[in-house]
Amino acid sequence: MAEQPAPAPHAQWWRDAVIYQVYPRSFADSDGDGIGDLTGVRDRLPYLAELGVDALWFSPWYASPQADAGYDVADYRRIDPAFGTLAQAEALIAEAHELGLKIVVDVVPNHVSDRHAWFQEALAAGPGAEARELFWFRAGRGAGGELPPNDWQSVFGGPAWTRTANPDGSPGEWYLHLFAPEQPDLNWNNPKVREEHESVLRFWFDRGADGVRIDSATMPAKDPALPDFDHDAPPVPHPYIDRDDVHGIYRAWRALADSYQRPRALIGEVWLADPGRFANYLRPDEMHSAFNFDYLNCPWDAADLRRVIDATLAAHASVGAPASWVLSNHDVTRHVTRYGRADTSFGMALRQHATPTDLDLGTRRARAALLLDLALPGGCYLYQGEELGLWEVEDIPDAQRQDPIFHRTGGTDIGRDGCRVPLPWSGDRPPFGFSPEGATAQPWLPQPEQWAGHTAQAQEGRPDSMLTFYRTALRARRTEPGLRGEAFGWLPDSGAGVLAFARGDGFTCLANLSGTAVPLPADADVVLASAPHFDPAAGELPDDTTVWLRRH
């Protein structure tokens, strides 16, 4: 393995870290059952260290029935048997630390699995029992309670309520689930819920986890009255989004994280369009960092990107928090695909499935977007497989789709399986080294034959490959003096469609989205360009290309 420069140590490591998301089911399968596991990740920790990232964020690896790919947690203190054991997780954390990689684990405060011991006890106990106060059980409306308690809808489609059956088989109360029925929502007004989650954080911090990523962070607190939506007062208020009392949860968690001698990070999934409300989660006594969905959703357009960058930096500066930049994750269409479309924006209600895509164009823009991200002040998140230039797999047969979104919407939304297809490591046909040679089980989602040229093995040593480009860019980010600190300023007279800004020590970044080539500054040397065959002697920066410069 090539030696990597060590990142500069500092207490608040998350302020400028590059964090790589590992989706365990799809990373690497060591035992041939078609499902990725922790041994598969451990075997490839040197690959991740050589890539040049600072930390690994793991999507849930806990015991779970996998109704929503692990986001339905049955037990936070056990590893799902499909992935391995707690001892293997502890060994993974220790081995990652030896390689200079930090570990972030997922927590899902909004809900648990319907197989969780608490929910099973609540079902068995019946109406009025103390166990039901940990959730949102309510009688139905209508003469016989046959209607849901309110009109809330599930994020995954359909009503957000499911009716239970009493021990005698008669229809019983309803329970709330903002996601799938297998994911009952917790009642955070109950002190036991708060105490349990703080205990879970201690459990993983004590085992060496360097931080937690908080799923659906705006949603755990609900209006206890459970009112209907007010459709006559747009924008429609959400009685379970961004309530004031949710911040008390994270203040307690921050105090816990800060109590450790070695810093632990709280990283939130905060889906809020309003910069001020978003920044509230990053106040000095709450989260350390949060995902930047405005940036992820933004089209590949210079004016739109500049607007989002300005708003991001201003919102974070107002609370002294570091900005973050992200292009893909396990819930969104891979950006190589998005950037090859006529409409390059993204939204959960605007997935644009089966929209025509120019993958060559998308790849060119994805390379340019990486250099833009890495040059901006703050941290950056990468999603596994983007370093291989993978695209969204949209032609998965219906019978093999597993995302509850697909099933809850009757197939009108094909869901997120396409960005979760197992990674290609080697070979010229599926399973592309994802599973060991001789494995009899197929990968849990089918891989496209066209990935043969995109395996890590096929890209190794190729100077023009996406993998080589990612390694080079991440190494340059660590060693470039101008990218240290948080200095940032737009350069004047850069021209329409061009993003041009300065950082420290004479460093400049130019991203050309203008539709035509633009002149390069004459008083600068090229540090790195996103185009694989870029020739600085030509004196021009091609369209859909980003370049890092050091001014004389």
C-alpha positions in Angstrom: 0.0 0.0 0.0 1.3 3.4 -0.9 2.2 5.6 2.1 -0.3 8.3 2.7 0.5 11.7 4.4 -1.1 11.8 7.8 -3.9 14.3 8.3 -3.0 17.2 10.6 -4.2 16.3 14.1 -6.6 18.6 15.8 -9.3 18.1 18.4 -12.2 19.0 16.1 -11.3 16.5 13.4 -14.7 16.7 11.8 -14.2 20.3 10.7 -12.3 19.4 7.6 -12.6 15.6 7.4 -13.4 13.6 4.3 -15.8 10.9 5.6 -16.5 7.8 3.4 -19.9 6.1 3.8 -19.8 2.3 4.1 -23.1 0.6 3.3 -22.2 -2.8 4.8 -24.7 -4.9 2.8 -23.1 -3.8 -0.4 -19.4 -3.2 0.4 -17.8 -6.7 0.4 -19.1 -10.2 1.1 -16.5 -12.5 2.7 -18.5 -15.6 3.3 -20.3 -16.0 0.0 -23.9 -15.5 1.2 -24.4 -12.5 -1.2 -24.5 -10.0 1.6 -21.6 -7.7 2.6 -20.2 -8.1 6.1 -17.7 -6.7 8.5 -15.0 -9.1 7.6 -15.3 -7.9 4.0 -14.8 -4.4 5.2 -11.9 -5.3 7.4 -10.2 -7.0 4.5 -10.4 -3.8 2.5 -9.4 -1.3 5.2 -6.0 -0.8 3.5 -7.9 0.2 0.3 -9.8 2.8 2.2 -6.7 4.1 3.9 -4.9 4.3 0.6 -7.9 6.2 -0.9 -7.0 9.0 1.5 -10.2 9.5 3.5 -10.2 10.4 7.2 -13.1 8.5 8.6 -15.7 5.8 7.8 -19.4 6.2 8.5 -21.2 2.9 8.7 -24.9 2.6 7.8 -26.6 0.5 10.5 -24.9 -2.8 11.3 -27.1 -3.7 14.2 -29.4 -6.6 14.7 -32.4 -6.0 12.5 -35.1 -7.9 10.5 -33.9 -5.7 7.6 -37.3 -4.4 6.6 -35.6 -1.2 5.7 -32.0 -2.3 5.2 -31.1 -2.0 8.9 -32.8 1.3 9.6 -35.3 -0.8 11.6 -33.0 -1.5 14.6 -34.0 -4.4 16.9 -31.0 -4.2 19.2 -28.2 -1.5 19.2 -25.9 -3.6 21.3 -25.7 -6.6 18.9 -24.4 -6.8 15.3 -26.7 -8.3 12.8 -25.6 -11.9 12.2 -25.6 -11.3 8.4 -22.8 -8.8 9.1 -20.9 -10.5 11.8 -20.4 -10.2 15.6 -19.8 -7.5 18.2 -16.3 -8.8 18.6 -15.7 -8.3 14.8 -17.0 -4.7 15.0 -14.7 -4.0 17.9 -11.8 -5.4 15.9 -12.8 -3.4 12.9 -12.7 -0.2 14.9 -9.3 -1.0 16.4 -7.8 -1.9 13.0 -9.2 1.2 11.4 -7.7 3.3 14.1 -4.3 1.7 13.5 -4.6 2.9 9.9 -5.5 6.4 10.9 -9.2 6.0 10.1 -11.9 7.2 12.4 -15.3 5.4 12.8 -18.8 6.9 12.8 -21.8 4.7 13.5 -25.4 5.3 12.7 -28.2 5.9 15.2 -31.9 6.2 14.3 -33.7 8.0 17.1 -37.1 8.4 15.4 -38.0 4.7 15.5 -37.0 1.1 16.2 -38.0 -2.2 14.6 -41.3 -3.8 15.3 -39.2 -6.8 16.6 -37.6 -4.6 19.2 -38.2 -6.0 22.7 -40.0 -2.8 23.7 -42.5 -3.0 20.9 -43.2 -6.6 21.4 -43.9 -6.0 25.0 -46.2 -3.1 24.1 -48.2 -5.2 21.7 -48.6 -8.0 24.3 -49.5 -5.7 27.1 -52.5 -4.1 25.4 -54.2 -0.7 25.6 -53.3 1.5 28.6 -50.2 -0.4 29.5 -47.1 1.5 30.5 -45.1 -0.2 27.8 -47.2 1.5 25.1 -46.2 4.9 26.4 -42.8 4.3 24.8 -44.5 4.6 21.4 -47.5 6.4 19.9 -50.5 4.1 20.4 -53.9 5.7 19.9 -57.5 4.7 19.4 -58.8 5.2 15.9 -61.4 7.7 14.7 -64.8 6.7 13.5 -67.7 4.9 15.1 -65.6 1.7 15.5 -62.1 3.2 15.6 -61.7 2.1 12.0 -60.0 5.3 10.8 -56.4 6.3 11.6 -56.0 8.8 14.5 -54.9 11.6 12.1 -54.1 12.2 8.4 -50.4 11.9 8.6 -48.7 10.0 5.7 -45.7 7.8 5.7 -42.5 9.0 4.1 -42.5 5.7 2.3 -46.1 6.1 1.0 -49.5 5.3 2.4 -50.8 6.1 5.9 -48.5 6.6 8.8 -50.7 4.4 11.0 -51.2 0.7 11.3 -53.9 -0.9 13.4 -53.1 -3.7 15.9 -55.2 -6.6 17.0 -56.2 -7.2 20.6 -55.3 -10.5 22.3 -58.8 -11.8 21.5 -58.3 -11.0 17.8 -60.6 -8.0 17.8 -59.3 -4.7 16.1 -57.2 -2.7 18.6 -55.3 0.6 18.7 -53.3 2.1 16.0 -49.6 2.9 16.2 -47.6 5.7 14.4 -44.8 4.9 11.9 -43.5 7.8 9.8 -41.6 5.3 7.8 -42.6 1.6 7.2 -45.1 -0.3 9.5 -42.1 -2.3 10.7 -40.6 0.9 12.1 -42.8 2.2 15.0 -42.0 5.7 16.1 -40.7 6.3 19.6 -42.2 8.7 22.1 -39.4 11.0 23.1 -41.6 12.6 25.8 -40.8 9.4 27.8 -37.7 9.7 29.9 -36.9 6.0 29.3 -36.5 6.6 25.6 -34.0 9.4 26.3 -32.1 7.3 28.8 -31.8 4.3 26.5 -30.4 6.3 23.6 -27.8 8.0 25.8 -26.8 4.5 27.0 -26.5 3.4 23.4 -24.2 6.3 22.6 -22.0 5.4 25.6 -21.9 1.8 24.5 -20.4 2.7 21.2 -18.2 5.5 22.4 -16.7 3.2 25.0 -15.9 0.8 22.1 -13.9 3.4 20.3 -16.5 4.9 17.9 -15.4 8.4 17.1 -18.9 9.8 16.4 -22.5 9.1 15.5 -24.5 10.0 12.5 -28.1 10.8 13.4 -30.7 9.6 11.0 -33.8 11.8 10.3 -32.7 14.2 13.0 -35.6 16.6 12.7 -38.3 14.0 13.3 -38.2 12.4 16.7 -40.3 15.0 18.6 -44.0 15.2 17.9 -46.8 17.5 18.9 -48.4 15.4 21.7 -51.9 16.4 20.4 -51.1 14.6 17.1 -53.1 17.2 15.0 -54.0 16.8 11.4 -52.0 18.9 8.9 -53.4 22.3 8.3 -53.8 22.2 4.5 -55.3 25.7 4.5 -52.2 27.4 5.8 -49.4 26.8 3.3 -46.6 26.0 3.6 -48.2 23.1 5.4 -46.9 22.9 9.0 -45.5 19.6 10.1 -46.4 18.6 13.7 -43.3 16.3 13.7 -40.7 18.3 11.8 -38.2 20.7 13.5 -40.1 21.1 16.8 -38.3 23.1 19.5 -38.2 20.2 21.9 -36.1 18.1 19.5 -33.1 20.3 20.3 -33.1 19.1 23.9 -32.3 15.7 22.7 -29.1 16.8 20.9 -28.0 19.2 23.7 -27.9 16.2 26.0 -26.1 14.1 23.4 -23.6 16.9 22.9 -22.8 17.1 26.6 -22.3 13.3 26.5 -20.0 13.5 23.5 -18.0 16.3 25.0 -17.5 14.4 28.2 -15.0 12.1 26.5 -11.3 12.9 26.6 -11.0 12.0 22.9 -13.5 14.1 20.8 -16.6 12.4 19.6 -18.7 13.9 16.8 -22.4 14.3 16.4 -23.3 14.5 12.7 -27.0 15.1 11.8 -29.1 14.2 8.8 -31.1 17.5 8.8 -33.6 17.8 6.0 -34.4 21.5 6.2 -34.4 24.1 3.4 -34.4 27.1 5.6 -30.8 28.0 6.4 -31.7 29.6 9.8 -33.6 26.5 11.0 -30.9 24.3 9.7 -28.2 26.2 11.6 -30.1 25.8 14.9 -29.0 22.2 14.9 -25.4 23.3 14.8 -25.4 25.7 17.7 -22.3 25.3 20.0 -24.2 23.1 22.4 -25.8 20.8 19.8 -24.5 18.9 16.8 -20.9 19.4 15.4 -21.8 18.9 11.8 -24.7 18.2 9.4 -25.3 16.9 5.9 -25.7 19.6 3.3 -28.7 18.5 1.3 -29.2 21.9 -0.4 -25.9 21.3 -2.0 -26.6 17.7 -2.9 -30.0 18.6 -4.5 -28.5 21.6 -6.4 -28.3 21.3 -10.2 -25.0 21.5 -12.0 -25.4 25.2 -12.7 -22.9 27.9 -11.7 -25.5 30.5 -10.4 -27.4 27.9 -8.4 -24.2 26.4 -6.9 -22.9 29.8 -6.0 -26.2 30.7 -4.3 -26.1 27.5 -2.3 -22.4 27.8 -1.4 -23.0 31.4 -0.1 -26.0 30.4 1.9 -24.2 27.3 3.3 -21.1 29.3 4.4 -23.3 32.1 5.9 -25.5 29.7 7.9 -22.6 27.8 9.3 -20.6 30.9 10.1 -23.6 32.2 12.1 -23.1 29.4 14.7 -19.4 28.8 14.2 -19.9 25.3 12.7 -18.0 23.8 9.7 -19.8 23.5 6.4 -20.0 20.1 4.7 -20.3 19.1 1.0 -21.9 15.9 -0.3 -23.0 14.6 -3.7 -24.4 11.1 -3.1 -25.5 8.7 -0.3 -27.5 5.6 0.2 -30.8 7.4 -0.3 -30.2 9.4 -3.5 -29.6 8.7 -7.2 -25.8 8.5 -7.8 -24.5 11.8 -9.1 -22.8 10.3 -12.3 -26.4 9.5 -13.4 -27.9 12.8 -12.2 -25.2 15.0 -13.8 -25.8 13.3 -17.2 -29.4 14.3 -17.4 -31.0 17.4 -18.9 -32.3 18.3 -15.4 -29.4 17.7 -13.0 -31.2 18.6 -9.8 -32.4 16.0 -7.2 -35.3 15.7 -4.8 -36.8 12.8 -3.0 -40.0 13.5 -4.9 -38.1 14.1 -8.1 -35.9 11.1 -8.6 -36.5 11.1 -12.4 -36.2 7.4 -12.8 -35.5 6.1 -16.3 -34.7 9.6 -17.5 -32.2 9.6 -20.4 -28.7 9.9 -19.1 -25.4 10.7 -20.9 -22.9 8.8 -18.6 -19.8 10.2 -20.3 -21.1 13.7 -19.6 -22.2 12.7 -16.0 -18.7 11.3 -15.4 -17.0 14.4 -16.6 -19.1 16.6 -14.4 -18.7 14.2 -11.4 -14.9 14.6 -11.6 -15.3 18.4 -11.8 -17.7 18.3 -8.9 -15.3 16.4 -6.7 -12.5 19.0 -7.1 -15.0 21.7 -6.4 -16.2 20.0 -3.2 -12.7 19.3 -1.9 -11.6 22.9 -2.5 -14.5 24.4 -0.4 -13.9 25.1 3.3 -15.2 22.4 5.6 -15.7 18.7 5.5 -16.8 16.4 2.7 -18.7 13.1 2.5 -18.1 10.4 -0.1 -20.5 7.5 -0.8 -18.9 4.1 -1.5 -18.5 3.4 -5.2 -18.3 7.0 -6.3 -14.5 6.7 -6.4 -15.1 4.0 -9.1 -17.4 6.2 -11.1 -20.4 4.0 -10.6 -23.8 5.0 -11.9 -27.4 4.4 -10.7 -28.6 0.9 -11.7 -32.2 1.6 -12.8 -33.1 -1.6 -14.6 -33.3 -4.0 -11.6 -36.1 -6.5 -12.2 -39.2 -5.7 -10.0 -39.0 -9.2 -8.4 -35.5 -8.4 -7.1 -36.3 -4.9 -5.7 -36.1 -4.7 -1.9 -36.7 -1.1 -1.0 -39.9 -0.6 1.0 -40.5 2.6 -1.1 -41.0 0.4 -4.2 -43.5 -1.8 -2.4 -45.3 0.9 -0.4 -45.9 2.9 -3.6 -46.9 0.0 -5.8 -43.9 0.5 -7.9 -44.7 4.1 -8.9 -41.4 5.1 -7.1 -38.8 2.4 -7.7 -36.9 3.6 -4.7 -33.3 3.5 -3.7 -32.0 0.0 -4.6 -30.2 1.4 -7.7 -27.6 3.3 -5.6 -27.2 0.3 -3.2 -26.0 -2.3 -5.7 -23.0 -4.3 -4.4 -19.6 -2.9 -5.3 -17.4 -4.3 -8.1 -13.9 -5.2 -6.9 -12.4 -7.4 -9.6 -13.0 -9.8 -12.5 -14.9 -9.3 -15.7 -18.3 -10.6 -14.7 -20.7 -10.5 -11.6 -20.2 -10.8 -8.7 -17.0 -8.9 -9.6 -15.1 -10.0 -6.5 -17.9 -8.8 -4.2 -18.3 -12.4 -3.1 -15.4 -14.9 -2.8 -14.7 -17.2 -5.7 -16.9 -20.2 -5.6 -19.8 -18.5 -3.8 -23.2 -20.1 -4.6 -25.4 -17.2 -3.5 -25.9 -14.3 -5.9 -25.3 -10.7 -4.6 -28.4 -9.4 -2.9 -29.0 -7.0 -5.7 -27.9 -7.7 -9.3 -24.8 -5.9 -10.7 -24.7 -4.7 -14.3 -22.3 -6.5 -16.7 -21.2 -3.0 -17.8 -19.3 -2.6 -14.5 -16.5 -4.9 -15.8 -14.4 -1.8 -16.7 -15.2 -0.1 -13.4 -13.9 -2.5 -10.9 -11.2 -1.4 -8.5 -8.9 -3.9 -10.1 -9.5 -2.6 -13.6 -8.8 0.9 -12.5 -5.7 0.2 -10.4 -2.7 1.9 -11.9 -4.5 3.6 -14.7 -3.6 7.3 -14.6 -6.9 8.4 -16.2 -9.2 6.2 -14.0 -11.7 7.6 -11.6 -10.0 5.7 -8.7 -6.6 7.2 -9.5 -8.2 10.6 -9.7 -9.9 10.3 -6.3 -6.6 9.1 -4.7 -4.7 12.0 -6.3 -7.3 14.6 -5.3 -7.5 13.4 -1.7 -3.8 13.3 -1.4 -3.5 16.9 -2.8 -6.1 18.1 -0.4 -4.1 16.9 2.5 -0.8 18.4 1.3 -1.9 21.7 -0.3 -1.2 24.5 2.2 -3.9 26.7 0.7 -6.6 24.3 1.6 -6.0 24.5 5.3 -8.1 26.8 7.5 -11.4 28.4 6.5 -10.3 31.3 4.3 -12.6 31.8 1.3 -13.4 34.5 -1.2 -15.0 34.7 -4.6 -12.8 36.1 -7.4 -14.2 39.1 -9.3 -14.7 39.1 -13.1 -14.6 35.3 -13.4 -17.2 35.3 -16.2 -20.7 33.9 -16.4 -20.9 30.2 -15.7 -17.5 30.1 -13.9 -17.1 29.5 -10.2 -13.8 31.0 -9.2 -12.6 31.5 -5.6 -9.4 31.8 -3.6 -8.5 30.0 -0.4 -5.2 30.6 1.5 -1.6 30.8 0.4 -2.3 31.7 -3.2 -4.6 28.8 -3.9 -7.4 29.3 -6.5 -10.1 27.0 -7.7 -11.9 27.5 -11.0 -14.9 25.4 -12.0 -16.1 26.0 -15.6 -19.8 25.3 -16.1 -20.2 27.9 -18.9 -20.8 25.6 -21.9 -17.5 26.7 -23.6 -13.8 26.8 -22.9 -12.5 29.8 -20.9 -9.0 31.3 -20.5 -6.8 30.2 -17.8 -5.0 32.8 -15.6 -1.5 33.4 -16.9 0.0 33.9 -13.5 -0.7 30.5 -12.0 0.6 26.9 -12.0 -1.8 24.0 -12.3 -2.0 21.8 -9.2 -4.6 19.4 -10.4 -7.4 19.3 -13.0 -10.5 17.2 -13.2 -10.2 16.4 -16.9 -7.9 13.3 -17.4 -6.0 14.7 -20.4 -6.0 18.3 -19.5 -3.3 20.3 -21.2 -2.5 23.6 -19.4 -0.3 24.7 -22.3 -3.4 25.3 -24.3 -4.2 28.2 -22.0 -7.9 27.2 -21.7 -10.1 25.5 -19.2 -12.6 23.2 -21.0 -16.3 23.1 -20.1 -17.4 20.9 -17.2 -13.8 21.0 -15.8 -12.4 22.1 -12.5 -8.8 23.1 -11.9 -6.8 23.9 -8.8 -4.2 26.6 -9.3 -1.4 28.1 -7.3 -1.0 31.8 -8.1 2.5 33.3 -8.6 
